[in-house]
């Protein structure tokens, strides 16, 4: 592979530039700033392109770095020979994106598709961009080494790294080795400190413990069985003990039952003893009740009979009264009549009384009462007067109608004048001023009253007829008035009214006179009746021997009391007689009952029924008590029997259960202890499950550790294998190639250079191999350059590439550079070199 | 109306898988407590009988304290009958409790109990009766019939721990109360009846996720079955795809958002997806970050690292050669190759490796 020429349209600071490459060394000696590095980057970019600039990236990407400063089309072309053909590759770059780049390739002036946009370098050199850059481009730093040991390190770094950082491969392997040991290493003094070893130890310990506890778990079955057996035995023993205890209890209950039966028998004997005194038995409860009742009643009756009597005093009194009323006791009618007489006599005699009205009428008429005839005449006159009055009024009605109001006003005036005068008179003593005012106003109104009719008459003024009639009527009125006045009546309220009053009073006066006469006659008749009554009453009382008649009412009362006493005594006498007869009968009946009952049971009761009864009652009470107790004991015995299920007396003797009890108690204790053991074992088994879980976890952890170890080991081995492969693939050939280049060194420098397996460089000086520390800086630089060339020779699977040297010898002094330049020239015989330098002193050509 | 509870697989005394000891013990107590709560529920709701369709205990030889607790509860509620069918885990018992009239058992032949015209029949499946029980089952078609068995439903085959559904069809069963499967289900048996598992009362591990509880049977003219979620805690397994996460922090946020942790429940989060960031202890980091938000959290990292090694494959370098060596290593799985390459690259970068 050989570079032929290039053309730059625009690339960084370079614009529209062309150049050809020599077949051996192309030296570009220009000052700094010319664009040597830019040209070197252009060559690389033509083969590998630029990656898309990452937005936001801090570092300036190559695409951005070389974007034309002065504009223009970003890119160019490069012409090279490869596999015997001439190729021209054109690339024009977008500012940012690789996808917008333009790419064209020509082969012998014809367009070719042999390359794709990113694969030119890959196709030509068989290496990726990074590897290409690492090997083909040689800078001052790459060969600025102090020892050849660093050459080895740099070579390893060159192989191991894709970026600019160094790789501490040994450190990496050491770290992985340590990590590997963390997971697995040999035990020290039998103790594992690695994860896998420790976990395995834990697993082993857990398995041992689990096995141990499994035995405990297995023993649980036997414990459960033992427990069941013991419980069964204890249950049987307890059942037997319960049975024997039951038998004992039943016997004790039979004993209790028997005691009750015996007590019942004893009571029954007592009852029988009592009954011996009563061959016919004892009265029943009802009979005893009858007896008790009869005796009680008999006793009461007898006392009552003794208390019943009609004594001598009462008898004497009765005889006296019988003599008194030998003729018989006056009947009620008679007594009522006498009583009435007495009341009549004692009643006061009524006196005639004159009413106030009568007395007033008496004063008016005094025996001069107008006769009916006089009254009739006067009535006619009054009628005539009244009729004429009406006539006059009727005649006055028409002309007077219009003046009615005035008349009304006139009457109102006189009425008001009278009221005010009266009020003035009344108030005079209270308030003189007001009274005076009232009187004055009343007087004025009175004068007005008298003036008003005059005016009316003057207005009427025509009634001669009326005046005549009025005159006649006035005369008639005077006559009537004269009649009335003699009896004290007047016509101030009218003639008709005055006459009517006289007429009524005269009628009432005549009526009063008639009543007074009648009253006088009645008084006379009453006086006569009283006398007759007195005589009859006195006669009656004397007939019953009552002489003191001064007080008739008292005498009559005395008689009444005697009659009552007499009748009472008669009744008492009869009552006593009837009661005695009745009580005697009752006593006989009761005696018959009492004696009948006693006799029925052949009991001698004598005459003292009460004592006999009490004796009998005592016996019966004792008898009944004994019988009741006997019965109650028997019932209790039966109930006890029923309650306790006493059907059959247990047979056999009591067994000694002490042994059974002791065994049962021991079993109880043993079971409790066994339960404790079971609980302990179950706790262990419970924990066993945790242990098993722990074992599972440990086993899982072990799996994880082992897997991790596998990964770590694989990683470590992989790295070591990769390193070995690289060495096998590159290092040995590199060494061989290095030795080839070393011949050039020998030719150029006169010293034989030897490289060891580990790339340590030695040289033969004076027939003795010496360490590289004895090499000069220039010699070391040459060695480093040879090493790079050897590497390039081995890495490129396709045609050997050119070498781009970007002022690599800038650090060398003139002497060392001269030596180095000779070697480079020597090397350029076999390889195309593009050499950039900034100073003439470093020019090779 | 007669009320019954159908429950099963209580597994009293069962060990709690994958939990720290303290929490495992707490969960064991919670399993016991939930059984007690269920019986209290039964009392409060007028349930006449609790039908336990097997595996009340976790072991053939249950611990004494578990048996004592069970019997204590049975004794404490004499008004409730406990119809106890033994399953494959509690087929034998270390000792029997006496004097519990309300504890009704089933044997290895059909045993029936009747409540208000409802007939409950059951049989414990053993090797000697596993095939013959079907022929001997005769139920009165005029009654409501509930049958209980413990085993896996099979269509056609019989055996220990197997319930042959084909042979139970047309047997006048109204409800077939099953135990053995730890998740609730309810399916049609035939034209007349249905069958179902109550599931377990509490999940005990991450293979027993979802709602757990019992089935309330309300029996009148027919059988109405209702699943009653009753577990104290729920075990939840969630797959979280963190492909879009750009780092550990965003991965944690994605997990939080997807899993919706509650303080009462237990969670297992499986991280899946292709991730492009490196996080050596992603699962552990998420666990530590989120474990206080729930009762228990386990995170499994099943993500794939989204790294394109092809870019390095042709690189003439130690890195390129290393990748080629690892990719050629047939002793490693793809995942292991990924891990080894990542570890190697990390080491080559000079970063800390663990």
Interface residues (C-beta under 8 A of the other chain):
Chain A: X122 X127 X128 X130 X131 X156 X159 X160 X161 X162 X165 X167 X168 X169 X171 X172 X175 X176 X179 X220 X221 X224 X227 X228 X231 X675 X678 X679 X682 X685 X686 X689 X690 X692 X693 X707 X710 X711 X712 X714 X715 X718 X719 X721 X722 X723 X725 X726 X729 X730 X795
Chain B: X15 X17 X18 X21 X24 X61 X63 X64 X65 X94 X95 X312 X314 X315 X316 X317 X318 X319 X321 X322 X324 X325 X326 X329 X331 X332 X336 X339 X340 X341 X343 X344 X347 X348 X350 X353 X354
